[in-house]
Structure formats: C-alpha cells, structure tokens
C-alpha cells in the first residue's frame, strides 16, 4: 500500500468512495503507525501536521 500512499503507483481498481479522500486517509494511517511504532519511513509518507498546524505525531521528527 505504500506506493499508493506515496502516489508513486496509480490505483486502477474500482473505487466506491472518493479516491483522493481514501489516499489521504491511507497517508494519515501510515503516519500514525509510524509515530506509534517508531518507523521513520511511515512518518515520511504524510505531512505530520494537521490543518491547524498542530503536531499530531510526537514520535515522528
């Protein structure tokens, strides 16, 4: 799923919801997992600040 989250690979399968929203959710999921598990590669997938600029993920630096 990482290539799809990084938008390196195009999702070609039928989608029942917004693809943009799904990719956004996938990126956030990787960032949360990276923060919790200390996996830097996952942390780098998504911008680690929410829309208000508050740091959401304390272990991703």
N, C-alpha and C positions, 0 to 999 in steps of 0.2 A: 504494500500500500504506500510505501514511502515515495516511489516515483510519481504516484498520483498526487500525493500531498505536496510534493515539491514542484508539481506541474511540469515534470520532465517527460511524462508519458500521458497521452490523451486517453480519457475514459471513453470507450467505444460501446459500452453496454447500455441497454435500455435503462432509463432513469425515471423513477416515478415522482421524484421531487426535484427541486432546483439543484442543478449540478454545482453551481457556484456556492450555494449555501452548504451543500454536502462537503465540498472541498474545504471550505472554511472550518466546518466542524471537525473534519479529519485533522487539519493542521493544529487546531486547539487541543485535540485529544493527544496527539503526539507530544505537544509542548507540555501538557500536564503530566503525561507519563514520564517524559524526560526529566522534569523537575522532581517528581516523586522518586524516581529510580536512579537519578543522577546520570542519565545518558545524554551527553552533550549533543550528539548528532540529532536526537529528537528535539532538543531545545532549539536548535538552529532552524528547524522547519518553519516555525511560526514566529512572527513578531511577538515578543513576550510581554507586551504591554497592552492593556485593554484600551478601549476607545477614549477613556478619560485620562489615560497616561499613567495609571497606577500599575505598579509591578504586581502581576498576578502570580508569578512563579519564582519564589525566593531562592531556589537552588540552581536556577539557570542564569549564569552570568557570563 
